[in-house]
């Protein structure tokens, strides 16, 4: 019996696959702890592609780095969106689900965590991009603190929480915060609950 030949991916599909391979290579390099710089040549070598294929998707090295970070930002927002739009949960449960989602993305996958949180501090191409992403996370936390009626207080709490979480996760990833994973999770959940997440009985914490 003659087996049918598998259809060959289209030109557009092959280009998409090459672009994704380069993005994945960029994430690995951006989140690495070694001394290998994120160059066009290093990204191509890690992706198993030639520079010709790099330039079919990206104009230059800095544009590539920003595209890599944009892909990371989308992953982080998707992970938290899944919690925001999940079914009914009380405040403490939702806080824990949100923290576990972000920990799963950054702490459990430290390459992604370092690329998302630490790279903007050292990579010039991301100096403005990392700052631009922060308000989106502030908005997500702001929406989660709906139990806080004073809008300005709610905005200050959400901004402070994003700053606190960023510092905590950076400290955990770079080794300056020597605590276990579970203690980090419990601390972050406590910060959210104390900042105004509605508890099971409908009252407001702190």
C-alpha positions, 0 to 999 in steps of 0.5 A: 500500500502506497502511503500518501506523501505529506504536504510540504509546508507552504513558503509562508509557513516555513518563514513563520517557523524560521521566525519562531525558531529565531525568537526562541533562540533570542529568548534563550540568549536574552535569559542566559547567565553566561557571557554569550552576547545576543548577536545576529550570528549567535541567534542564527547559530542557536536557531540553526539558520543562516543570516539570510533567513534572519533578515527575511524577518527582522531589520536589525539586531535591536529590532530583533531583541524588541520582537523577542521581548514583545513575544515574552510580554505576550506570554506573560499577559496570556498567563495572567489573562487566563486567571483574570477570565477564569471561572468564579473564585474567591479573592484569595484563590484568584490571588494564588492562581495569579501568583502561581501563573506568573511564578510558573512562567518566570521562576519555574522557567528562569531563562524566561524570567531573566529575559522578561525581568532582568534583561531590560536592566542591562539590554539597551535595546529594551530600555524603553520597552520594559518600562512600556510594558509595566503599565499593562501589568498595573492595569491587570492588578488594578482590575483585580483590586475592584474591592478598593473603592477609592480609585486613586488608592487602588491605582497606587496599590496596583502600581506599588504591587507591580513594583514589589513583585518585580523586585521580588522576582528579580531578587529570586532569579539573581540569587540575592533573595535566598528563600524557597519557592513556596515562601515566595508564593505565600508572600506574594499571595499575602501582598495581594490579599492585604492590598484589597482582594475580596475574601470569601465572605465578601469583606475587604482585606486591609 
